[in-house]
Amino acid sequence: MRENEIAKEIVDAAYQIHTGLGPGLFESVYETVMAYELKRRNLEFARQCPISIVYKGIH
């Protein structure tokens, strides 16, 4: 799958979630259903990956 096709699938998944659930739920709810939608579409992803950042000297 090319980048544009992947992006289309992600945007469509987000749209389906937004129209199905609407706004105002906890982030964890949207994360769970987005993972379901991405898995259903056979897209590879990782959830809540730790990353190292530095902001104004704070790690």
PQR file of N, CA, C, O and H, with PARSE charges and radii, in Angstrom:
ATOM      1  N   MET A   1       0.849  -1.178   0.000 -0.4000 1.5000
ATOM      2  CA  MET A   1       0.000   0.000   0.000 -0.0000 2.0000
ATOM      3  C   MET A   1       0.891   1.237   0.000  0.5500 1.7000
ATOM      4  O   MET A   1       1.885   1.293   0.725 -0.5500 1.4000
ATOM      5  N   ARG A   2       0.538   2.212  -0.802 -0.4000 1.5000
ATOM      6  CA  ARG A   2       1.312   3.454  -0.865 -0.0000 2.0000
ATOM      7  C   ARG A   2       0.845   4.421   0.227  0.5500 1.7000
ATOM      8  O   ARG A   2      -0.192   4.221   0.859 -0.5500 1.4000
ATOM      9  H   ARG A   2      -0.269   2.166  -1.391  0.4000 1.0000
ATOM     10  N   GLU A   3       1.645   5.474   0.427 -0.4000 1.5000
ATOM     11  CA  GLU A   3       1.358   6.420   1.505 -0.0000 2.0000
ATOM     12  C   GLU A   3      -0.036   7.043   1.373  0.5500 1.7000
ATOM     13  O   GLU A   3      -0.754   7.163   2.366 -0.5500 1.4000
ATOM     14  H   GLU A   3       2.487   5.636  -0.087  0.4000 1.0000
ATOM     15  N   ASN A   4      -0.418   7.435   0.175 -0.4000 1.5000
ATOM     16  CA  ASN A   4      -1.735   8.057  -0.007 -0.0000 2.0000
ATOM     17  C   ASN A   4      -2.864   7.089   0.296  0.5500 1.7000
ATOM     18  O   ASN A   4      -3.895   7.491   0.836 -0.5500 1.4000
ATOM     19  H   ASN A   4       0.165   7.339  -0.631  0.4000 1.0000
ATOM     20  N   GLU A   5      -2.686   5.828  -0.043 -0.4000 1.5000
ATOM     21  CA  GLU A   5      -3.706   4.822   0.252 -0.0000 2.0000
ATOM     22  C   GLU A   5      -3.822   4.584   1.751  0.5500 1.7000
ATOM     23  O   GLU A   5      -4.920   4.433   2.287 -0.5500 1.4000
ATOM     24  H   GLU A   5      -1.848   5.501  -0.482  0.4000 1.0000
ATOM     25  N   ILE A   6      -2.667   4.551   2.423 -0.4000 1.5000
ATOM     26  CA  ILE A   6      -2.662   4.381   3.876 -0.0000 2.0000
ATOM     27  C   ILE A   6      -3.334   5.574   4.540  0.5500 1.7000
ATOM     28  O   ILE A   6      -4.162   5.405   5.436 -0.5500 1.4000
ATOM     29  H   ILE A   6      -1.775   4.674   1.988  0.4000 1.0000
ATOM     30  N   ALA A   7      -2.981   6.777   4.105 -0.4000 1.5000
ATOM     31  CA  ALA A   7      -3.574   7.993   4.665 -0.0000 2.0000
ATOM     32  C   ALA A   7      -5.090   7.990   4.466  0.5500 1.7000
ATOM     33  O   ALA A   7      -5.832   8.369   5.372 -0.5500 1.4000
ATOM     34  H   ALA A   7      -2.309   6.914   3.378  0.4000 1.0000
ATOM     35  N   LYS A   8      -5.549   7.569   3.299 -0.4000 1.5000
ATOM     36  CA  LYS A   8      -6.983   7.507   3.024 -0.0000 2.0000
ATOM     37  C   LYS A   8      -7.672   6.554   3.997  0.5500 1.7000
ATOM     38  O   LYS A   8      -8.744   6.866   4.515 -0.5500 1.4000
ATOM     39  H   LYS A   8      -4.945   7.261   2.563  0.4000 1.0000
ATOM     40  N   GLU A   9      -7.074   5.413   4.244 -0.4000 1.5000
ATOM     41  CA  GLU A   9      -7.651   4.444   5.182 -0.0000 2.0000
ATOM     42  C   GLU A   9      -7.722   5.009   6.600  0.5500 1.7000
ATOM     43  O   GLU A   9      -8.712   4.812   7.305 -0.5500 1.4000
ATOM     44  H   GLU A   9      -6.203   5.159   3.823  0.4000 1.0000
ATOM     45  N   ILE A  10      -6.667   5.711   7.011 -0.4000 1.5000
ATOM     46  CA  ILE A  10      -6.634   6.285   8.360 -0.0000 2.0000
ATOM     47  C   ILE A  10      -7.685   7.378   8.509  0.5500 1.7000
ATOM     48  O   ILE A  10      -8.413   7.414   9.500 -0.5500 1.4000
ATOM     49  H   ILE A  10      -5.863   5.871   6.438  0.4000 1.0000
ATOM     50  N   VAL A  11      -7.763   8.266   7.526 -0.4000 1.5000
ATOM     51  CA  VAL A  11      -8.762   9.344   7.579 -0.0000 2.0000
ATOM     52  C   VAL A  11     -10.169   8.763   7.557  0.5500 1.7000
ATOM     53  O   VAL A  11     -11.046   9.232   8.283 -0.5500 1.4000
ATOM     54  H   VAL A  11      -7.171   8.237   6.721  0.4000 1.0000
ATOM     55  N   ASP A  12     -10.389   7.748   6.733 -0.4000 1.5000
ATOM     56  CA  ASP A  12     -11.709   7.120   6.686 -0.0000 2.0000
ATOM     57  C   ASP A  12     -12.051   6.466   8.025  0.5500 1.7000
ATOM     58  O   ASP A  12     -13.185   6.563   8.494 -0.5500 1.4000
ATOM     59  H   ASP A  12      -9.677   7.367   6.144  0.4000 1.0000
ATOM     60  N   ALA A  13     -11.074   5.804   8.638 -0.4000 1.5000
ATOM     61  CA  ALA A  13     -11.308   5.197   9.950 -0.0000 2.0000
ATOM     62  C   ALA A  13     -11.672   6.265  10.976  0.5500 1.7000
ATOM     63  O   ALA A  13     -12.610   6.089  11.753 -0.5500 1.4000
ATOM     64  H   ALA A  13     -10.153   5.725   8.257  0.4000 1.0000
ATOM     65  N   ALA A  14     -10.933   7.368  10.981 -0.4000 1.5000
ATOM     66  CA  ALA A  14     -11.223   8.462  11.918 -0.0000 2.0000
ATOM     67  C   ALA A  14     -12.610   9.032  11.673  0.5500 1.7000
ATOM     68  O   ALA A  14     -13.330   9.341  12.623 -0.5500 1.4000
ATOM     69  H   ALA A  14     -10.171   7.511  10.350  0.4000 1.0000
ATOM     70  N   TYR A  15     -12.994   9.175  10.406 -0.4000 1.5000
ATOM     71  CA  TYR A  15     -14.326   9.691  10.076 -0.0000 2.0000
ATOM     72  C   TYR A  15     -15.413   8.730  10.569  0.5500 1.7000
ATOM     73  O   TYR A  15     -16.414   9.158  11.143 -0.5500 1.4000
ATOM     74  H   TYR A  15     -12.409   8.923   9.635  0.4000 1.0000
ATOM     75  N   GLN A  16     -15.210   7.450  10.345 -0.4000 1.5000
ATOM     76  CA  GLN A  16     -16.195   6.453  10.793 -0.0000 2.0000
ATOM     77  C   GLN A  16     -16.351   6.486  12.313  0.5500 1.7000
ATOM     78  O   GLN A  16     -17.462   6.384  12.832 -0.5500 1.4000
ATOM     79  H   GLN A  16     -14.397   7.103   9.878  0.4000 1.0000
ATOM     80  N   ILE A  17     -15.246   6.627  13.010 -0.4000 1.5000
ATOM     81  CA  ILE A  17     -15.283   6.691  14.469 -0.0000 2.0000
ATOM     82  C   ILE A  17     -15.996   7.959  14.921  0.5500 1.7000
ATOM     83  O   ILE A  17     -16.840   7.917  15.817 -0.5500 1.4000
ATOM     84  H   ILE A  17     -14.343   6.710  12.588  0.4000 1.0000
ATOM     85  N   HIS A  18     -15.662   9.073  14.308 -0.4000 1.5000
ATOM     86  CA  HIS A  18     -16.281  10.349  14.695 -0.0000 2.0000
ATOM     87  C   HIS A  18     -17.791  10.324  14.457  0.5500 1.7000
ATOM     88  O   HIS A  18     -18.563  10.762  15.310 -0.5500 1.4000
ATOM     89  H   HIS A  18     -14.977   9.107  13.581  0.4000 1.0000
ATOM     90  N   THR A  19     -18.206   9.818  13.311 -0.4000 1.5000
ATOM     91  CA  THR A  19     -19.656   9.780  13.030 -0.0000 2.0000
ATOM     92  C   THR A  19     -20.356   8.729  13.874  0.5500 1.7000
ATOM     93  O   THR A  19     -21.531   8.884  14.208 -0.5500 1.4000
ATOM     94  H   THR A  19     -17.579   9.462  12.618  0.4000 1.0000
ATOM     95  N   GLY A  20     -19.647   7.662  14.222 -0.4000 1.5000
ATOM     96  CA  GLY A  20     -20.261   6.607  15.017 -0.0000 2.0000
ATOM     97  C   GLY A  20     -20.350   6.919  16.496  0.5500 1.7000
ATOM     98  O   GLY A  20     -21.339   6.584  17.147 -0.5500 1.4000
ATOM     99  H   GLY A  20     -18.693   7.537  13.951  0.4000 1.0000
ATOM    100  N   LEU A  21     -19.321   7.561  17.031 -0.4000 1.5000
ATOM    101  CA  LEU A  21     -19.281   7.821  18.473 -0.0000 2.0000
ATOM    102  C   LEU A  21     -19.486   9.283  18.839  0.5500 1.7000
ATOM    103  O   LEU A  21     -19.988   9.591  19.920 -0.5500 1.4000
ATOM    104  H   LEU A  21     -18.517   7.834  16.502  0.4000 1.0000
ATOM    105  N   GLY A  22     -19.101  10.182  17.946 -0.4000 1.5000
ATOM    106  CA  GLY A  22     -19.204  11.601  18.241 -0.0000 2.0000
ATOM    107  C   GLY A  22     -18.083  12.059  19.161  0.5500 1.7000
ATOM    108  O   GLY A  22     -17.206  11.276  19.526 -0.5500 1.4000
ATOM    109  H   GLY A  22     -18.693   9.932  17.067  0.4000 1.0000
ATOM    110  N   PRO A  23     -18.120  13.327  19.530 -0.5600 1.5000
ATOM    111  CA  PRO A  23     -17.074  13.895  20.388  0.2800 2.0000
ATOM    112  C   PRO A  23     -17.363  13.678  21.871  0.5500 1.7000
ATOM    113  O   PRO A  23     -18.471  13.303  22.255 -0.5500 1.4000
ATOM    114  N   GLY A  24     -16.348  13.922  22.691 -0.4000 1.5000
ATOM    115  CA  GLY A  24     -16.559  14.007  24.130 -0.0000 2.0000
ATOM    116  C   GLY A  24     -16.212  12.787  24.951  0.5500 1.7000
ATOM    117  O   GLY A  24     -16.374  12.812  26.171 -0.5500 1.4000
ATOM    118  H   GLY A  24     -15.448  14.226  22.379  0.4000 1.0000
ATOM    119  N   LEU A  25     -15.739  11.716  24.329 -0.4000 1.5000
ATOM    120  CA  LEU A  25     -15.377  10.530  25.095 -0.0000 2.0000
ATOM    121  C   LEU A  25     -13.908  10.605  25.509  0.5500 1.7000
ATOM    122  O   LEU A  25     -13.159  11.455  25.028 -0.5500 1.4000
ATOM    123  H   LEU A  25     -15.607  11.695  23.338  0.4000 1.0000
ATOM    124  N   PHE A  26     -13.515   9.718  26.392 -0.4000 1.5000
ATOM    125  CA  PHE A  26     -12.119   9.663  26.810 -0.0000 2.0000
ATOM    126  C   PHE A  26     -11.233   9.273  25.636  0.5500 1.7000
ATOM    127  O   PHE A  26     -11.651   8.533  24.745 -0.5500 1.4000
ATOM    128  H   PHE A  26     -14.124   9.027  26.782  0.4000 1.0000
ATOM    129  N   GLU A  27     -10.007   9.777  25.646 -0.4000 1.5000
ATOM    130  CA  GLU A  27      -9.046   9.459  24.593 -0.0000 2.0000
ATOM    131  C   GLU A  27      -8.837   7.949  24.470  0.5500 1.7000
ATOM    132  O   GLU A  27      -8.661   7.430  23.368 -0.5500 1.4000
ATOM    133  H   GLU A  27      -9.667  10.378  26.370  0.4000 1.0000
ATOM    134  N   SER A  28      -8.857   7.252  25.597 -0.4000 1.5000
ATOM    135  CA  SER A  28      -8.644   5.797  25.576 -0.0000 2.0000
ATOM    136  C   SER A  28      -9.719   5.073  24.773  0.5500 1.7000
ATOM    137  O   SER A  28      -9.444   4.038  24.166 -0.5500 1.4000
ATOM    138  H   SER A  28      -9.000   7.673  26.492  0.4000 1.0000
ATOM    139  N   VAL A  29     -10.924   5.597  24.764 -0.4000 1.5000
ATOM    140  CA  VAL A  29     -12.008   5.004  23.967 -0.0000 2.0000
ATOM    141  C   VAL A  29     -11.682   5.142  22.487  0.5500 1.7000
ATOM    142  O   VAL A  29     -11.757   4.170  21.736 -0.5500 1.4000
ATOM    143  H   VAL A  29     -11.147   6.438  25.257  0.4000 1.0000
ATOM    144  N   TYR A  30     -11.320   6.349  22.070 -0.4000 1.5000
ATOM    145  CA  TYR A  30     -10.995   6.576  20.661 -0.0000 2.0000
ATOM    146  C   TYR A  30      -9.764   5.764  20.246  0.5500 1.7000
ATOM    147  O   TYR A  30      -9.713   5.245  19.131 -0.5500 1.4000
ATOM    148  H   TYR A  30     -11.259   7.139  22.680  0.4000 1.0000
ATOM    149  N   GLU A  31      -8.786   5.654  21.128 -0.4000 1.5000
ATOM    150  CA  GLU A  31      -7.593   4.867  20.820 -0.0000 2.0000
ATOM    151  C   GLU A  31      -7.958   3.400  20.595  0.5500 1.7000
ATOM    152  O   GLU A  31      -7.471   2.773  19.654 -0.5500 1.4000
ATOM    153  H   GLU A  31      -8.828   6.075  22.034  0.4000 1.0000
ATOM    154  N   THR A  32      -8.805   2.862  21.449 -0.4000 1.5000
ATOM    155  CA  THR A  32      -9.212   1.464  21.335 -0.0000 2.0000
ATOM    156  C   THR A  32      -9.964   1.205  20.038  0.5500 1.7000
ATOM    157  O   THR A  32      -9.680   0.229  19.343 -0.5500 1.4000
ATOM    158  H   THR A  32      -9.201   3.371  22.213  0.4000 1.0000
ATOM    159  N   VAL A  33     -10.915   2.061  19.706 -0.4000 1.5000
ATOM    160  CA  VAL A  33     -11.684   1.823  18.479 -0.0000 2.0000
ATOM    161  C   VAL A  33     -10.858   2.130  17.228  0.5500 1.7000
ATOM    162  O   VAL A  33     -11.079   1.518  16.183 -0.5500 1.4000
ATOM    163  H   VAL A  33     -11.146   2.854  20.270  0.4000 1.0000
ATOM    164  N   MET A  34      -9.906   3.070  17.319 -0.4000 1.5000
ATOM    165  CA  MET A  34      -9.027   3.313  16.176 -0.0000 2.0000
ATOM    166  C   MET A  34      -8.146   2.085  15.937  0.5500 1.7000
ATOM    167  O   MET A  34      -7.937   1.692  14.789 -0.5500 1.4000
ATOM    168  H   MET A  34      -9.727   3.567  18.168  0.4000 1.0000
ATOM    169  N   ALA A  35      -7.635   1.484  16.992 -0.4000 1.5000
ATOM    170  CA  ALA A  35      -6.841   0.264  16.853 -0.0000 2.0000
ATOM    171  C   ALA A  35      -7.677  -0.835  16.200  0.5500 1.7000
ATOM    172  O   ALA A  35      -7.188  -1.565  15.339 -0.5500 1.4000
ATOM    173  H   ALA A  35      -7.805   1.803  17.925  0.4000 1.0000
ATOM    174  N   TYR A  36      -8.925  -0.947  16.608 -0.4000 1.5000
ATOM    175  CA  TYR A  36      -9.824  -1.933  15.998 -0.0000 2.0000
ATOM    176  C   TYR A  36      -9.982  -1.661  14.503  0.5500 1.7000
ATOM    177  O   TYR A  36      -9.870  -2.576  13.687 -0.5500 1.4000
ATOM    178  H   TYR A  36      -9.323  -0.353  17.308  0.4000 1.0000
ATOM    179  N   GLU A  37     -10.241  -0.403  14.147 -0.4000 1.5000
ATOM    180  CA  GLU A  37     -10.433  -0.043  12.744 -0.0000 2.0000
ATOM    181  C   GLU A  37      -9.173  -0.281  11.917  0.5500 1.7000
ATOM    182  O   GLU A  37      -9.263  -0.784  10.797 -0.5500 1.4000
ATOM    183  H   GLU A  37     -10.331   0.340  14.810  0.4000 1.0000
ATOM    184  N   LEU A  38      -8.009   0.066  12.440 -0.4000 1.5000
ATOM    185  CA  LEU A  38      -6.769  -0.128  11.700 -0.0000 2.0000
ATOM    186  C   LEU A  38      -6.470  -1.615  11.519  0.5500 1.7000
ATOM    187  O   LEU A  38      -6.024  -2.042  10.454 -0.5500 1.4000
ATOM    188  H   LEU A  38      -7.935   0.475  13.350  0.4000 1.0000
ATOM    189  N   LYS A  39      -6.718  -2.393  12.562 -0.4000 1.5000
ATOM    190  CA  LYS A  39      -6.509  -3.843  12.471 -0.0000 2.0000
ATOM    191  C   LYS A  39      -7.461  -4.444  11.447  0.5500 1.7000
ATOM    192  O   LYS A  39      -7.062  -5.292  10.649 -0.5500 1.4000
ATOM    193  H   LYS A  39      -7.080  -2.046  13.427  0.4000 1.0000
ATOM    194  N   ARG A  40      -8.711  -4.012  11.466 -0.4000 1.5000
ATOM    195  CA  ARG A  40      -9.715  -4.494  10.527 -0.0000 2.0000
ATOM    196  C   ARG A  40      -9.317  -4.203   9.086  0.5500 1.7000
ATOM    197  O   ARG A  40      -9.672  -4.953   8.176 -0.5500 1.4000
ATOM    198  H   ARG A  40      -9.035  -3.323  12.115  0.4000 1.0000
ATOM    199  N   ARG A  41      -8.587  -3.127   8.879 -0.4000 1.5000
ATOM    200  CA  ARG A  41      -8.133  -2.720   7.550 -0.0000 2.0000
ATOM    201  C   ARG A  41      -6.741  -3.277   7.216  0.5500 1.7000
ATOM    202  O   ARG A  41      -6.130  -2.893   6.219 -0.5500 1.4000
ATOM    203  H   ARG A  41      -8.298  -2.518   9.618  0.4000 1.0000
ATOM    204  N   ASN A  42      -6.259  -4.178   8.059 -0.4000 1.5000
ATOM    205  CA  ASN A  42      -4.957  -4.829   7.864 -0.0000 2.0000
ATOM    206  C   ASN A  42      -3.789  -3.846   7.789  0.5500 1.7000
ATOM    207  O   ASN A  42      -2.849  -4.045   7.019 -0.5500 1.4000
ATOM    208  H   ASN A  42      -6.756  -4.490   8.869  0.4000 1.0000
ATOM    209  N   LEU A  43      -3.857  -2.787   8.594 -0.4000 1.5000
ATOM    210  CA  LEU A  43      -2.766  -1.823   8.672 -0.0000 2.0000
ATOM    211  C   LEU A  43      -1.926  -2.127   9.909  0.5500 1.7000
ATOM    212  O   LEU A  43      -2.464  -2.395  10.984 -0.5500 1.4000
ATOM    213  H   LEU A  43      -4.621  -2.626   9.219  0.4000 1.0000
ATOM    214  N   GLU A  44      -0.617  -2.084   9.749 -0.4000 1.5000
ATOM    215  CA  GLU A  44       0.279  -2.306  10.876 -0.0000 2.0000
ATOM    216  C   GLU A  44       0.427  -1.014  11.669  0.5500 1.7000
ATOM    217  O   GLU A  44       0.515   0.070  11.093 -0.5500 1.4000
ATOM    218  H   GLU A  44      -0.181  -1.867   8.876  0.4000 1.0000
ATOM    219  N   PHE A  45       0.454  -1.136  12.990 -0.4000 1.5000
ATOM    220  CA  PHE A  45       0.587   0.035  13.851 -0.0000 2.0000
ATOM    221  C   PHE A  45       1.066  -0.408  15.223  0.5500 1.7000
ATOM    222  O   PHE A  45       1.056  -1.596  15.546 -0.5500 1.4000
ATOM    223  H   PHE A  45       0.383  -2.017  13.458  0.4000 1.0000
ATOM    224  N   ALA A  46       1.480   0.546  16.012 -0.4000 1.5000
ATOM    225  CA  ALA A  46       1.864   0.301  17.399 -0.0000 2.0000
ATOM    226  C   ALA A  46       1.176   1.356  18.254  0.5500 1.7000
ATOM    227  O   ALA A  46       1.032   2.509  17.848 -0.5500 1.4000
ATOM    228  H   ALA A  46       1.489   1.511  15.750  0.4000 1.0000
ATOM    229  N   ARG A  47       0.761   0.946  19.427 -0.4000 1.5000
ATOM    230  CA  ARG A  47       0.060   1.860  20.330 -0.0000 2.0000
ATOM    231  C   ARG A  47       0.974   2.336  21.452  0.5500 1.7000
ATOM    232  O   ARG A  47       1.752   1.563  22.011 -0.5500 1.4000
ATOM    233  H   ARG A  47       0.878   0.009  19.756  0.4000 1.0000
ATOM    234  N   GLN A  48       0.865   3.623  21.768 -0.4000 1.5000
ATOM    235  CA  GLN A  48       1.527   4.226  22.924 -0.0000 2.0000
ATOM    236  C   GLN A  48       3.023   3.882  23.000  0.5500 1.7000
ATOM    237  O   GLN A  48       3.516   3.447  24.040 -0.5500 1.4000
ATOM    238  H   GLN A  48       0.233   4.251  21.314  0.4000 1.0000
ATOM    239  N   CYS A  49       3.726   4.081  21.901 -0.4000 1.5000
ATOM    240  CA  CYS A  49       5.167   3.818  21.866 -0.0000 2.0000
ATOM    241  C   CYS A  49       5.908   4.923  22.606  0.5500 1.7000
ATOM    242  O   CYS A  49       5.663   6.106  22.365 -0.5500 1.4000
ATOM    243  H   CYS A  49       3.326   4.434  21.056  0.4000 1.0000
ATOM    244  N   PRO A  50       6.815   4.542  23.506 -0.5600 1.5000
ATOM    245  CA  PRO A  50       7.587   5.576  24.195  0.2800 2.0000
ATOM    246  C   PRO A  50       8.575   6.231  23.229  0.5500 1.7000
ATOM    247  O   PRO A  50       9.184   5.562  22.394 -0.5500 1.4000
ATOM    248  N   ILE A  51       8.718   7.521  23.355 -0.4000 1.5000
ATOM    249  CA  ILE A  51       9.703   8.252  22.570 -0.0000 2.0000
ATOM    250  C   ILE A  51      10.490   9.156  23.519  0.5500 1.7000
ATOM    251  O   ILE A  51       9.984   9.574  24.561 -0.5500 1.4000
ATOM    252  H   ILE A  51       8.223   8.065  24.033  0.4000 1.0000
ATOM    253  N   SER A  52      11.701   9.441  23.150 -0.4000 1.5000
ATOM    254  CA  SER A  52      12.541  10.299  23.971 -0.0000 2.0000
ATOM    255  C   SER A  52      12.491  11.715  23.396  0.5500 1.7000
ATOM    256  O   SER A  52      12.774  11.931  22.217 -0.5500 1.4000
ATOM    257  H   SER A  52      12.111   9.102  22.303  0.4000 1.0000
ATOM    258  N   ILE A  53      12.131  12.662  24.238 -0.4000 1.5000
ATOM    259  CA  ILE A  53      12.112  14.070  23.806 -0.0000 2.0000
ATOM    260  C   ILE A  53      12.797  14.925  24.866  0.5500 1.7000
ATOM    261  O   ILE A  53      12.891  14.545  26.033 -0.5500 1.4000
ATOM    262  H   ILE A  53      11.901  12.487  25.195  0.4000 1.0000
ATOM    263  N   VAL A  54      13.258  16.058  24.440 -0.4000 1.5000
ATOM    264  CA  VAL A  54      13.822  17.045  25.353 -0.0000 2.0000
ATOM    265  C   VAL A  54      13.114  18.362  25.071  0.5500 1.7000
ATOM    266  O   VAL A  54      13.043  18.802  23.923 -0.5500 1.4000
ATOM    267  H   VAL A  54      13.181  16.367  23.492  0.4000 1.0000
ATOM    268  N   TYR A  55      12.589  18.991  26.119 -0.4000 1.5000
ATOM    269  CA  TYR A  55      11.928  20.284  26.004 -0.0000 2.0000
ATOM    270  C   TYR A  55      12.547  21.217  27.022  0.5500 1.7000
ATOM    271  O   TYR A  55      12.419  21.010  28.228 -0.5500 1.4000
ATOM    272  H   TYR A  55      12.647  18.634  27.052  0.4000 1.0000
ATOM    273  N   LYS A  56      13.211  22.235  26.535 -0.4000 1.5000
ATOM    274  CA  LYS A  56      13.877  23.235  27.392 -0.0000 2.0000
ATOM    275  C   LYS A  56      14.720  22.563  28.464  0.5500 1.7000
ATOM    276  O   LYS A  56      14.696  22.950  29.633 -0.5500 1.4000
ATOM    277  H   LYS A  56      13.315  22.403  25.555  0.4000 1.0000
ATOM    278  N   GLY A  57      15.473  21.538  28.037 -0.4000 1.5000
ATOM    279  CA  GLY A  57      16.380  20.852  28.941 -0.0000 2.0000
ATOM    280  C   GLY A  57      15.745  19.793  29.816  0.5500 1.7000
ATOM    281  O   GLY A  57      16.443  19.146  30.597 -0.5500 1.4000
ATOM    282  H   GLY A  57      15.493  21.223  27.088  0.4000 1.0000
ATOM    283  N   ILE A  58      14.449  19.598  29.710 -0.4000 1.5000
ATOM    284  CA  ILE A  58      13.764  18.582  30.503 -0.0000 2.0000
ATOM    285  C   ILE A  58      13.560  17.344  29.623  0.5500 1.7000
ATOM    286  O   ILE A  58      13.076  17.437  28.495 -0.5500 1.4000
ATOM    287  H   ILE A  58      13.882  20.124  29.076  0.4000 1.0000
ATOM    288  N   HIS A  59      13.940  16.186  30.168 -0.4000 1.5000
ATOM    289  CA  HIS A  59      13.785  14.931  29.435 -0.0000 2.0000
ATOM    290  C   HIS A  59      12.458  14.298  29.773  0.5500 1.7000
ATOM    291  O   HIS A  59      12.135  13.228  29.256 -0.5500 1.4000
ATOM    292  H   HIS A  59      14.333  16.111  31.085  0.4000 1.0000
TER
END
